[in-house]
């Protein structure tokens, strides 16, 4: 405090004889005193001064206590001058912190208050800029040799001006700081950049920006301004978001859900939480991990061996990191998988520090997952659940997901002055608002696409509709068409336009160009009014109703059918029902990545147990439908690094806008599920696997058996499918009673299907034999480059009938209702 004189370290009651050696203090206790002025240097001998002290009359003790020393001038000392102070003791021998300190600032040493000066006098002395602790010893050196003439104040050392780009010298307007431009690095690394001026501003957007792996610090003032602005903007955004979420929401929004992120700020309270707290763990992960821990501790030798292996790996990593720091080459202890895109930035390899972080994470992740998989005695489904959610945990803790351990995020943060973090916060709150309190991660630029404008644009008309679907008939693209129409049954868990994204990759358009009259079912996006619709309703109001409508539109009773994913499962059930009814209107069936035998469904099995199904059914019952976001999150978790964490880093840490991508737009356009239908499907197919059992499922009062299906069958599966594993889909080749052709395509559940011939991507595998084992089938295959579409077109010709004049929608008994793609497909769960 400026008004409080510095404290003495000893009692002020000292005799004048002792006063010439002031008490020794440290820099932390007392501000440094300046050296004596040259004009009033210390006397050469202390004897005369001692004699004068004896002759002086003694003053009362009280007066000595209160009387201030000789006052300094009340006016401030001139700049660069030093106020006279009483001599102080020489530095204590062996105290290096009291050595003289060179003044490296731009200005000379400023005078400081002298011990014993009054507050008023201290105010008259200009306040010095705070210096390091060593500066306190500077005046002490002058007092060490009293016989020597005092040296003048040290010369002023002027620092060179800080090199700053034009963005750093911009002024800040009050009361609110404007958004500073992003930090722009110097144009060339080998030449020192010149400071920006009005006449020659710094160049922006130079080609010679920071190289990969190189971090250049921005101006600290700019960084401070940016961080302050981030804090202020973040506070405003959060306050605005909370205010919106606290408003009374409509039914079904997140704020009405007690488990929503907005619940603490809205009408929902802890009293609305479920009475059964076990519902807070619908996956039953607590019990599964407790069982795993108990079995792991029961075999300490195995655990010790795993820990010892981890320790040895870390020792090897430390040694090789030390070699790299010394400039030597060192092979990595562990490397990420080829398909792992998280560590693509060059800094992960070029920087020894980040390479150590990367390898230590990979080693720890390997250790954790290996330890979980090595636990013996666990039930199969429990082991899969533990392995799946352990991977989710490990993926979430990747160093790429945190700004301080991601070199790319650090580099962008420094280059932009933190603008990426502010933009990332805006993106995060925007996604929370878009998901009505739930985090709906943006995967693409949604404003770049519109159904019916630049996706799902193949011309056609809606010619029939009911509560569950609209039937679209596409306009012919050839003068003649095959006599037998083609009906496509897409999954109701997704929207049909995955097969009609754009003209270049549209299977619907390509089949139309091959001379087929194509019909497509467009399922409704259901709400609570359709809660009672079950699986057999989807059969009756879906493919069976479409067969009747196609007959009215074209006059043809027979069709060739394509079922995609769960739509293929419905097609198989419908064919079994029609076989029992002696209905032969479907001439051929084509199954795209379709499961009928659910013995092994891959990682989806971790979501199908009694605890989770019970929690799911309770949630669907309360709302009247299954929210589409829940289903989308489930599928995204199967590829969390690609479909979750990559967007977290891109959108929230790097502050980038997602890239416009039609496939990801479709992936985010989720649909709801009616409770009755969804429960029937999950319990009878996934949980009990009743579809493959003769008479296991009854539809409209008819027990069905897939073995009674005599319809010619074409099956297409994909090698890297994580939703419908190809070996599981292959099991259906041993079920159907008619001729079967099985084709395996490269890539996954979507990319392997949407593979136009013009793209010349992804090969496929052919084998006319159908052994019982999928591995035996694969061993006898021939790999063919390019798309499988022409293979299906050639196979379909034998069931498509002769050529007839092209049919235009509306020519038959059914009149167009609206243009394709119709209104049902445009209903979105998340806007």
PyMOL commands that set and color helices and strands:
alter all, ss='L'
color gray80, all
select helices_A, chain A and resi 16-19+38-40+47-55+61-66+96-98+119-123+133-144+166-169+220-246+254-256+263-265+270-272+277-281+285-297+300-325+347-350+352-373+380-396+399-401+403-405+407-416+419-434+446-448+496-499+503-505+507-513+528-530+535-554+566-580+602-607+610-623+628-637+640-653+662-668+675-687+706-708+726-734+757-759+774-779+789-800+824-826
alter helices_A, ss='H'
color red, helices_A
select strands_A, chain A and resi 460-465+469-474+480-482+485-489+518-523+559-564+586-592+698-699+702-703+712-718+740-745+764-766+782-784+803-805+818-819
alter strands_A, ss='S'
color yellow, strands_A
deselect
rebuild
show_as cartoon
